[in-house]
Amino acid sequence: MLCLHLPHLATGGAPRDRKLLLDLADWATRFSPLVQPLEPDTLLLDISGCQRLFAGEHNLARLARAGLRDRGLHARAAVADTVGAAYALAVASVDEVVICPPQCSSACLAPLPPAALRIDPQIDEQLFALGVRTIGDLLMLPQASLPARFGPQLVLRLQQALGEMPEPLDAFVRAPPSAVERTFDGPLRDLSLLQSAAGRLLEQLSVEIVQRGLAVCRLDCVLVHERQPPTALRIGLSRPSRAWKHVAELLCRRLERVDLSPGVTGLSLIAAQTARWRGGQGELFEPREPGGDEALGCLIDRIVERLGDAAVVQADLVDDHQPELAYRYNVITCEGDNVIKGLRELAGAPARGEPPATRRNLPVRSPVITLSRYHLITFSCPPRPMRLLPRPAPIHAVAVVPDGPPVWFEHRGGRHGVAQAWGPERLETGWWRGADVRRDYFRVRTDSGEQYWLFRDRRRGTWWLHGVYA
């Protein structure tokens, strides 16, 4: 059992908090099919059998907390055998993440206060008056006398936490997806008529989606034929959208590639994936031109529609100091959040070769060397190159001092004199990676004006070209 406690969630009115908690419960179903939102600020997940899908309980809890952190929420996590034990550890433990070993609930709960068992405040006050400060103190009392002195709730909660009494989850049930359908009188083979019918269905679907306070992330279209299996079309968006005119254009373009010779007897549209709408007010089939992130999302959708999902990717940062391993390319998908935010963050990242956790702490200025006939001048450190080679290319270079920048280097048969150089920036990998990487990076400007990102391998003393500045 995994408990995610969100201590700062309940900040608005009760209806607003309840809606947010239900949205988070819907999001948490990616980790477990059984999720219970416990008002006002807790999620309970039955992760039995799910641990191996996430490389263990600790990694599952880490991923859940990271996902909530991306949504601006701080979460405390605990994994235990029972709902009561997981809740108590998440709420009252001094650690942010607690993994209680199997069959060790009583030992893990012993130092916690009795209030963590979800008992009434009056019972907690009575226990405090008797000198019972921890659950361990409570377990020292004669269990048979507890119901008469404190009522049945205390014994029930204690037995549930210790696994002596079952406490099944009241699992969250996801609302069925919005869907509309239409059946034709006979087989339809005219593309324009089919597109017109699809547009009217999309208009009906959009009304329901807006009424539910949602935006569409993925639209499924099913064409029913008379004598062959249905044709399923999937239209994925890069961001949650209410730009219905844009969605209609994507749908019509997809229908243009469908073979209509068998005829279409029925048409269905399903909002297979939705997300909470975070934008402003709009109009149905809004006539205005989208702007900013919305326009960028529409452009991405059009390119994906034309080239295919696998042909359009985005670079995601990876927590690795080695520049060529500090990113990976992933297919652009709508995960219920605005993917454009990730693109904006990537575009503004000043240190592509640094892990995200340390990038915000980089100094504004760092030591720089400018070679002007060997006169040293200090400048601010420039950013990473726009073009990073997939693999560093070996070059021949000559430096004045062993740890200094090169004064010239040869690449592809050409010799380049270095007019200016910034660095060194030293990057090293950890010992746990096996063969360690130890490099001194320099940004150099040649006599002809080109700028390159070079490094010297400190283990072998060789020089390499790793990037080119625009």
C-alpha positions, 0 to 999 in steps of 0.5 A: 500500500502506498500513501501520498500525503499532500500537506499543502493541498487544502488551501481553497474552498472544499469543492475546489479541493475535492475537485483537485483531489479527484483530478490527482486520483485520476492522474495516479491511476498510471501507478495503480488501477486502485486509487482512493482519494482520502479527503482532504489531502491524501491519496491511497494506492494499492500497489500490490503487483505493481512494484515490478513495473516500476523497479521496486517500491522505492522507485515507484514512490519516487516517481509519484512524488516527482510527478506531483512535484512537477505539478507544484505539489509537495508530497510525503510518501510511505509504503506499508502492508496496510492502509492504516500503517501507510497513512500513519507513516506518511503523515507523522514520520520524520522522513519524506519517504518511508518504506516499511518492510513486510510484517514490520508494521508494529515496529515502524508505527511504535514511535508515532503519535496515536493521532496518526491512526485517524482517531477522533481528537477527543480520544487522542486527548484522553490518551495524552492525559493518561501519558500515552504519547506513542503507538508503542505506548498504546500497544503496551496497554491491555488490549481487552480494556481499550474498547470499554475505555476509549470506544470501538474506533481506537481498537478498529484503527489499531487492528487495521493498521496492524493488519489484524482487520481488513480495510479495503480501498474505496477505489476511485472510478474514472468517469467514462470518456465522452463519446458521440456516434452516428449511424447512416441510412446506407453505406457512405462513400463520399469524402465531403459528406463524411467530413461534414458528418464528422465535423457535426459530431465533433461539435456535439462532443466539444460541448460535453467536454467543455461542460465537464471542464476538460480539454481533449488530448487524444481523439479516437475516430471509429468508422464502421463498415458493413462487410469488414472490421471497423477502421480506427483512427487516432488523433493525438495532440501535443497539448490539451486543447479546445481549439476545435477548428484545429482538431476538425482540420486534423480529423478531416486530413486523416479521413482523406487517407481512408479507403472509402470504397467499402462504405461507411455505415457508422461513425463514432468519436471518442475523447479517449484522453482528456485533461483539466482545462487550464486556459481561458475562455474561448468560443466554439470553433473559435475564429481567432488565430491561436497565439503563443504556446497554442500556436506552437502546439498546433504547428506540432500537431500538423507536422506529426499528422503529415510525417507520423508520430515517430518522425517528430520528437523532442529532446528531454534532459537526462540527469547526467554530466556527460554531455552526449548522454545528458539528453534523449529524444522522445516522441511528443505526447500529451500526458495531461499537461502542457508539453509546450512547457517542457519545450520552453524549458528545454529551449531556455536551458543554459547547461545542456550537459549539466543535470537539471538539479544543479542547472539553476545553481550555476554561477553567472560568471566563471573564469575565462581565458582570452588569447589575444597574443597570449594576453589574458582577459576575463569574460562571462562564460558562454552557453552550450553550443546549439549543435552537439556532435553525436560522438566527439570527433578527434582533432590535433591541437597544440596548447601553450600550457598543459591545462590551458586552451589550444592556440591552434587545432586541425580538423578535417584537413584544415588548420584553425588558429584560436583567437579567443578561448573560454574555459576550462570547464571540468566535467567528470563522471562518477566511479560507479559508471565504470570507465570514468570520463574526465574532461576539460572543455573550452569554447574557442573562437577561430581567426575566421570567426567560427566557434567550437566546443573542444575538450581535452581528455585528462586521462589520455591528453588527447583533444576532441571536437564536441560541438559547434556554436551557431 
